[in-house]
């Protein structure tokens, strides 16, 4: 009886610990919250952390959280490619898995660690910067009012953003009347108890580098496509 009681106590303890430290699946590189040490998690394949992902900078890809924001803002020191304005992301071309198109809603110049799918005619590159010139689908437009709040997340961050001095090509999404609206001025909450303001300013270019992977459990790897126009080195 005493042994059974001990087993029950241990089971309850582990169950309670699991509730407080729920595992969240991630895929691809992504930022690490400051509360967990900050920096970048460099694991490209599926893995698990015990912290949550916010809904503005992450999308669900096969049950895992995939980061669609600008990794350079958090210390990414790998390959980087300049984009300007919102655009789709072919997630499966970056990390593998089933076909999946998600969307980045960052309005100004920003970086990603991948280039668009080579066969996608809806992107034009001008002066080493990628511009989306396609017709945004309904799902893209419908989600915009909520997802455009991501711009309030990046406004206060100080880092070396891409400098885009070229003229945008004809058809660029950022010049469409339906995508030109007032700036976001209300604070945006991206984590419990954390509010990020949206005051517009031009940051001083500096780079913050931080590496660390706390509380990480690596799962099975998936084949990641590095060539065929997806990765071409540093810019």
N, C-alpha and C positions, 0 to 999 in steps of 0.2 A: 504493500500500500504506500509506503514511504517513497519507493522508487517511482511508482506511478505519479505521485504528487510532484516529485522533482521533474519528471518528464513534462507534465502539464505546465509547470511554472516556466521551464525553459522554452517551451513552444510559445507561450504567451509573450515572453520577453522578445523572442525573435520576430514574432508577428508585429509587436509594437514598434520594434526598430525598423521593420520594413515599411510601416506606414509613414514613419518620419523620414525615411531615406528611400523614397520610391525610385526605382531605376527608370530612366528615360532613354530611349534608343535614339541615337544620332547616326548620321552618315555624312561623310565629307568633313572638311576642315570647318572650324567655327570658333567664335570667341568663347572665352571662359569668363563667367561672371566675376566681378571684382571681389565678391564675397567668398569666392572659391580660389582666389589667388590672381585672377586676371590673366591676360595674355591670350594665346591661341592654342587650340587643340589641333595638332597636325595629322591626326589619324584620318585617312581618306575613306577607309572601309567602315562597315557597320560596327558600332561600339556603344557602350552604355555609360551614362553618368548618373549621378544621384541628385542632379539639379534640373530644374525645369527650363523650357525654352519659351520665349515670349511669342505672341502670335503675329507681331509685325515683322520680325526679322527671320522667321522660320516658316517653312511649309512642310506638310506631311508628304513623305515619299516612301511608299511601301511600308508604312508603319513606323518610319523613323523620321526624325526632325532634320530638315535640310536647311542650311543657312543661305539666305538670298541677299544678304546685305553686303556692305563693303568691308572686307576683312582687314584692309590696310588701316582702317580707323582704330583697330584693336591690336595692332602690332604685327600683322602678317608681313613677313619679309621674303616671301617667295615670288613667283611670277605674278605680274599684275598687268591688267589691260584696261585702258580707259574707255568709259562709256559716258554718254550724256543723255539724260532723260530716261523715262520708264521704258521697259522692254521685257520681252518674254525670255525665259531660261529653259532650255531643254535639259532638264535635270539628269535624265538617263544618259545623255552624252557626256556628262561630267563624272558621275559616280556609278553608272550602270543601273541595272534594274529595268523594270517595265517602262515603256514610253510615258513620259510625264512632262507636261509643259506648265511651269509656274511663272510668276511674274514679279519683277523688281519694280517698285514704285518710286525709287529715288529720282527726284526731278532734275537735279543739277549734275555736274561732272562727278563721277565716282569710279571706283575700281572693282573689278572682279578678278579671280585668279584663272579664268578661262575665257576663251573667245567664243563667239557664236558658232553654231553648227555651220560648217563650210558651205553646205548646200542650201542654206536659208537665204532666199533672195530679199527678205524683208529687212536686212541690215545693210547699211552702207558705211564704209570706213573712209573717213576723211581726216588726213593728218594724224594717223595712228589712233583715232578715236572712233568708236562704234556708235552709230545712230540707228534707231529703229524707225523705219519708214513704212512699215506695213499698216494694215487696217486693224486696229485693236478689236478682238472678238468681244462678244457680249459679256462673257464671264470676266474678262479683264476690266471692262467698263463698270460692271455692276459692283465689283469688289473695291473699286477705286476710292469711294468716300471713306471707307474704313481703313484701307491699307495705305492711303496717302499720308496718314499720320506718321509714317516712318520717317518723314522728313524732319519732324520735330525731334526725333531721336538723334539725328546726325548733326543738326544745326549747332548745338553747343560743343560738339567734339572737335578737338584741336589736333589736326594731323595734316600731312602733305597731300592735299587733294590734287587730282590731275588738273593741269592748266590747259584749257581748250580755247585756242585763239582762232580756230578756223570757222568758216561759215557753215552752218548746218545744211545738209542737202535738202532738196525739195521733197516734201512729204514727211519730214521729221515730225514725230509725234508731239514733241514739245512745242511746235508751232501751231498745232491744231486748236481751233477756237474752244472746243469742248474740254481741252486739257489745260487751258490757261485760266487760272482762277486766283482768288485772293490767297495770300499766305496764311499758314496756320499760326494762330496766335495763342490758342489754348494749350495748357500743359497736357502732356500725354503720359499716362501711367503704363509702363511696360513690365513692371514687377510689383508685387504687393508692397505698398508703402513707399514706392520710388516714383517720383514725378519728374518729368523732364520738360523744361520749358521750351518755347519755340521762338525766342527772340532772335531775329535775323542779324547776323554779323559775319564779317569776313575774318576767318581765323588766321593766326600767324602760322605759316607752314612749319611744323615740327613733326618728328616721327617718334612714336613711343613703341619700343620693342619689348615684348615680354613672352616668355615661353614657360609653359607648365601644364600638366595634365593631372589635376587632382581627382581622386575618386573615379577612375576610369576602368572599365572592364571591356576588353576587346573581344568581339565576337568573330564569326566567320568572315573572311575577306571576300570581296567581290571584285571582279575584273574591272579596272578603271582604265578608260581610254585616255592615253596621254598624247597620241599623235593625231594624224589625219586632220590637222588644222585646229585641234582643241588647245594644245599647249605649244608655244613657240619661244619659250625662254623669257627672260626679263625684258621689260620695257624701261 
